[in-house]
Amino acid sequence: MDQLANNAVINHYTPGMQILVAKDGKVIYDKSFGAQDKNSSEKVKWTDLYDLASVTKVTATLPLLMLEVGDNKLSLDQTLGEIDEQAKNTNKSNLTVREVLAHQAGLKPWIGFYNETVNVKNARLYLDFYSRKKDEEHQIKVTDNIFIINSIKDTIYEDIYKSALGKKTYQYSDLGYYIFKKKLEKDFQQGLNQIVQEKFYQDLGMYRTTFNPKEKFSLNDIVPTEYDKTYRNQLIHGFVHDQGAAMMGGIAAHAGLFSNSIDLAKLMQMYLNGGEYGDQKYLDSSVIQEFTKQQFKGNHRGAGFDKITNPLRTGPSAESFGHTGFTGTMVWVDPKYKIVYIFLSNRVNETVEPNYLSIKKVRENIRQVIYDAILP
C-alpha cells in the first residue's frame, strides 16, 4: 500500500493523500502521504480536511434519507412529485426516490449551471449575477471575493425541473440530490449542514467534518483543490470544488462536505455495525441493508451507494458498498470481511483531465491489497 501511494505521488497523479483501513472495528492502517498542494512542501497531516466531492452523497444526504425511511417519513417508492411540490407538474413528477438514488431515472448527468453566468473562455463573471462584495442582492458566498445573486437558487431548480429526461437505464446524475436537499431542509426546518451535524457528526465524534470549512478551520488544515481557470479564476482553497455546490453557497446534497479519514471511518463503521456506534443507535440495520443492496437488474448501484460490478472471490464482496468522489476520494465498507477503507486525495490539484488517479486505478489497487492480505 505504501508503495502504491508513494508511486501515485511521484507520478503526479495526486500531490498527497490520507489512507485508512479498519478491520473488525480496529484501525490497522492509517497513513498520510505527499504534500497538500503540487506547489507546496506542506506535508499532509492526518488532521487535514479534504473536499469529499460526491462522497458527500453517502456521508451527509444518505444517512438523513435513511433516518427518514426508518421513521416512516419517506419511502424509496415515493415519487418526486409526492416529496416536492414544485416537481409535481414536471416530467420529474413520477420518478421514484429509488430510481433517482440508483441513477436509473433518466435524469441528465449534469447541468453546467455556472456556464450561463460566466464567459468560460476567460473566466469573466457576468455582472448581472455577481458582485465582488456581499450586499442585499448578493448574499451567497462563492469565494471570498465572489458573491452570487440570491435568485440563482430558483434558477438552478428551474433548470432541473425543465431538463429533458432520457431512458430509464443507468446514468449517473447529481440532479436528484438538489431535490433531496430541499425535502430534508423542509422536513427538519434547518440547513443540511446543521441537520447532519446534530443527527450524526456530533455524537459520532466527527469533529473535523463540515461544509464550508474555512468558517471553522484555518487554511493550513484544509487541502486545496484545483486552480480554477474557467469559473472562479483562482486556487480553490477552503471552498467547495464543485461549481453547482459553490453556487448554492457551499452546502449541497451532492457535494460540499469536507472531512478527514478518521472521521469518515467512524461513520462507515456505524454503517458496518448495522447503524450502531459507541452504544448508540443511529439507523435501523434493515434500512441500511435496503439502501446498500443492488436495486435494479443490469445496474450495479444501490440506493445512493456504489457497488462492485462483477464481484470476484478474490476481492470486495457482493455485499460491499461505498462511493467515490471527483476530487479523488473513496469510502468503502465490506460487511462480509468487516472492512472499512478510506482514501482521500486532491487529484484535481495536479490535473482535472486526464484523471490519472482513475486511469491507473490507484484507489482500487490499494483496496485490492487489503483483500490480498486477508483472503487465502
N, C-alpha and C positions, 0 to 999 in steps of 0.2 A: 504493500500500500504506500509506504514511504517513497519507494522507487517511482511508482506511477504518478504520485503527487508532485514530486520534485521534477520529473520529466515534463509535466504539464507547465510548470513554472519556467523551466529552462527553454522550452519551445514556444513560450509566449502565448499559450492557449488561454491563460488567465494569469494576472500578476500574483495572486495568492489564494488561499482557501483555508477553511476550517473543515475538519472531518471528525465525526464522532460515530462510534459503534457501541451499542449496548446489547448484551446477550443475557437472557434470563434475569432482566431487571438490573444488571450491573454494567456500568460503563467499563468497557475493556480496551477501548482505543479512543484517544481524544487529543488530536494534534492540530497545530496551525502551521501553514507553510507560506513562504514568499512574503511579498510586500502588499500594502494596502492599494498601491497605485503603481502603474507602469513607470511613472516618472519620479517615484519616491523611494526612499530607503526605509521608510517606516514599516517595521515588521508587523505582520498580522498577529494580534493577540487573541486569546480565547474569548475575551470580553467584547471584541469588536462586533458591531452590528452590520449585517448585510441586508441589502434590498432583496426581499424574497421573491419579487415578481409574482408569478401565478401560484406559487406555493401559498400565497395569501388565501387562495380559494379554500384550501383544506385546513388552514390554521386559524382563519377568522370567520369566514362565512359558513362553511360546512358544520363546524361544531354548534353554531347557533341554529342552523336549519335542523340539525339532528335533535337539538333540545326542543324545538317546536314540534317535531314529529313525535317525540317521546311524551310531550304534554298534550298531544292531540289538537294542537293549534294549526297543524299543517299535515297534509298527506302528499306523498310523492305523486299520487294520481290526480291531484287537483290541477286545474288549468290556470294559465297565467291570467286569463280573464276573471277567474274567481279570486285570485290573490291580489290583483292590481286593477283598480277601477279604470285607469287610462288605457290598459291593454284590451279592455272589453270590445271596443268597436274597431279593432285592428286585426290584421291577419295573424297576430300572435295569440289571439283570444283562446283558441282551442289547444294550444301546445301544453303538454303536461310538464309539471316540475321534473318528473323522472326523465322525460325526453330531453329537456333542456340541460339537466345535470350530466346526462350521458352523452351530450353533444350529438344528439340524434333527432334534433327538432327542425333541422333545415335552416337554422339561423346563419346569417353571413358570418364568416370567420372573424371579420374585423371591419371597423369603420374608422378611417383616419379623421376623427373629429377636428383635430388641430389644423388639418390641411386647408380648411375654409377660413382660417383666422391668421394665416401667415404665408408669406412668399417663401416656399421651401427651398428655392434656389439660393437665396442669400439670408435666410432666417430673419427676414424683416417682418416684424409684427404689424398687423393692420390695426391702426389706431381706433377703428370702430369697436374693437374688442378689448384692447389692453390699455393699461396705464402703468407708468413706472413707479407710481406711489399709490398706496391704498387710499381710496376715497369712498364716498357714499355708493357710487355705481360700481366700483371695482373692489369688492371685498374678498374675492377668492385669491389666495396667495399661490402662485405657481412656483416662483423662486423669490429670493429676497428683493429683486428689482423688477419683478413682473407680476402684475395683478390683472386678473381677467374679469370681464363684466359679469355681474351677478346672474343675468338671464341665461348664461351659457348652459347651465344645468338643464333648463327647459328645452333648449335647442338640442342638446345631446339626446334626451329622452325622445324628442320628436323624431330625430334621425333614426333612432332604434325602432320606434313604432312604425315608421314609414318604410323601413328597409324591406327589400324583397325576401321571400322565402324560397329555399331550394328544396331538393328531395330529402326525404327523411332517411338519410344514410349518415354514417359517422363523419362529422365535420367539426373540428374543434372551434369553439367560439366563446368570446368573453361576454357577448351582449346580454345574455340572460342574467348575468350577475349584477348588472345595473338595476334590474327589476327586483332581484332578491334583496339588494341593499335597501331599496325603497320600502319593501314589505317589512323587513326586520326593524328598520328605524320607526316605522309607523306602529308596529306591534309593541315595541319596548319603550316608545316615546323618548328615545335617546339616540345620539350618534353611534354609528357602528363601532367606532373606537372605544367609546365608553361602555357599551354593552358587553363587548368581548373581554374587556379588562375586568369588569365586575363579575361576569359569569364564569370566567375561566382563568385568565392570566394571574390575577392577584392571589387566588388560593393555590394555584399550581406553583407559585414561586417563580413565575416568568417575569422577572423584574426588568429584563432588558428587551422586552418585546413591545413594540409600539408603532403606531402610524406617526408620521411627521416627527422623526426622532430628534431633529435639531431643536425642537422646543424643550426637550428634556435632557439631552446629552451633548457633550462637546464634540466638535467636528473630528477631534483626534480619535474618538471612539466609533466613528461612523466611516465605513468604507465607501469611497466614491465610486460612481459607475462611469457612464460614458461622457466624453466631451461631445455634447450635442450640437451638431453643426446645422441641423435642419429646422429646429424649433426654438430652443432656448438660447442657443449660441453661447454656451458656457459649459464648464465642467459641472456635471450634476453631482452634488455632494450634500447629503443631508435632506435631499428632496427625492421624491419617487421618480424612477426612470420612465415608467410607462406614461405616455402622453395623455391618454384618456383619464387615468387616475390623477395626474397633475392638474387637469382641467376641473376635476372635482374637489380640488383643494388638498390633494394628497391622501384622501380617505376614500377608498373604493372597495368593492366586494371582490374584485378580480385581481387587484394589485395594490401595493402601497404599504404593506406591513414590513417592518424591519425587525430582525432578531439575530440571536447567535445560536450556535449549535446546541449548547447545553439546555437553553430554554426550550428549543424545539423538541429535544429528546424527551422532555417531561410531558409535553402534550402528546407526542407519538406513543410514549409508554402508557399514557392513560388510555389511548385507543386500544393498544395491545392488551391492556388489563381488562378490557371489556367495559370501559367507562369509569373505572375506579383508579384513584391515585392517592397515596398517603391517607388511607382510611376515609376518604371522601368519595361519594358517588356523584359523578358529573353527568353521565349519559347512560341510557339503557343499552345493555350489550346487544339485545335483539335489533335495536335501531342501527347500531354500528355495523352489525352483520348485514343488514338490509342495504345500507349505503355502500358497503365495500364489496358487495358481490357484483358479478357481471350482470348488466341489466338487459341487454338485447343480444340476440344471436348475431354473430358476424361483426360485433362491436365489442372490443375488449374492455371498454370503460365500465367503472362502477357508477354510482350516483355521485358525480363530482370527483371521485378518486380515479387515478390511473391504475391499470392492472398490467400484468405480463401478457403479451400477445400469445406466445406459444410456450407455456411453462415446460421446462425440462427438469428431469430428476436431479440434475447437477447444479441447478440454480434456484432463483426465487420460486416459491411455491405458487400454486393457483390461488391460494387464499391471500397472498401478499398484496399490498396496495400502497399507494403513495402519490407523489406528484413531482413534476419538475417546474422550473421557472426560467424565463427567457434570459435573465441576468446570469444564469449558470448555477442554479440551485437544485437541490433534490432532497426530499424526505421519503423514507421507505420503511414500511413495517411488515414483518413476516410472522404472523401468528403461529404458523406451523413450527418454525425454528426459534421463536421468541427473540427475534432480531429487530433492533431499531437502527437505522442507518441515516445519518445526516451529512449532506455535502453542501457547503456554502462557498460560492465564489462570485467574483465580479468580472466575468469573462468579457463583458461588453466594454470594459475599460481598455482592453487590448484592441479588439476589433468586433464590430457588430456582425458584419458579414465578411468573409466566411466564418461560420460558427465552428471553430476547430474543436472546441470542447465536446460538441455533439458529434462532429465528423469522426473524431478519434475515440469516441465513446468513453471518455475519461471517467465520468460518474458511474457508468455501467461496469466498466472493467474493474474499478476499485471495489464496487459492490460484489462482483464475482469472486474476488479474492477471499471475501468473508465466507462465501459458500464453499470454496475450495478448501478452506481451513477446517470447516465443521462437517462436511459430508464425506463419507467413506469413498 
